[in-house]
C-alpha cells in the first residue's frame, strides 16, 4: 500500500473488517481524494428516499442527505450500520473509515453470494459488484447494474491496481 497521511488508520479499519487495505485506500481516493473534510450534499437522495422516512422527517435535510469524510459515508447509512453520533462526527478519519469499512465489508459479503461457485475470477467480480453497490446501493448492482455505478467500480479498481503496483 502506498504511504499517506491516513495509512495506519486505513490498515487498522480494513483489518478490523477483513478488507484489503489497498481496496479501502482506493475507495478513499475515489470518494474524497484523501481529504478528511470532504462533504457532498445529495439533494436527490433526500427527495427520493429520506423525505418520506419517518425517522428523518425532523432532521435537517442537508445533514442527513450528505456524504462525509474520507469514505463519503452518508449519515443514514452509518446509522443503519450502528452509528449513534451526529452527522459531522463522520468527518473524523477513524469514524469515517470504521463505518465506510463496515458498509464495504457487508457489500463484499453480499456480492460473494452473487458469485459463489463462479469458475474464474470470482474475487474480481465480487469486488466490482460490491464497489458498484457502495456507489449506488445494492438494488440492481449485479454485473449489469447502472452504468454510472459500473464506471465508479471500474475507476476504483484502476486505483486499486495502481496502489498495488499492478498498473504503471
Steps between C-alpha positions, in 0.01 A plus 500: 500500500621850425583729786269781595379700794237241595687181414499359854130582547410340166697186582339472847143550372554262208645232730210538745254420222698244300558733206802554278654832617594582140135472399397726788772749402368497142147574623634784718684653203194467275256637755694783665846508343627437854340817637343435843283813476339398170126568487243444229128576523273250324178696450343231281555243778294717733224547246480135393545316827552681827225762470242221533679319784348575843838457669646799315200735465610724790867516400669762287481364143849624420665316788327165446528492121869581475818296478777559753870445539759272348256232384210741435271307732140616504353557847193272457723223366736536799201488737379183327842351580502595869613864508342697786675837466422820314561536124802728533678234707541307173770751404736337754728270297468202734120532514465539122728202441323285760154550354614507138679168557195354675292583194761373253551174694125437503482569126793266433316223687183576303690492169670170591150354518442610140809326366540186710644225284597725210761309301752779448587837648236482773670751731528762223127469431425527872712815535340660195142434615571606859657824379210575266264445793716724724438775247132445436350245739438130451187528286586405145876496557580157371722462194256699283415781745480870411786629285601777744547241775701269272715798392558585866602142576735494200668823611547375857645175365746695281611689812521171692727342238718814490537494880593130486750570222316287246470797263758761408 
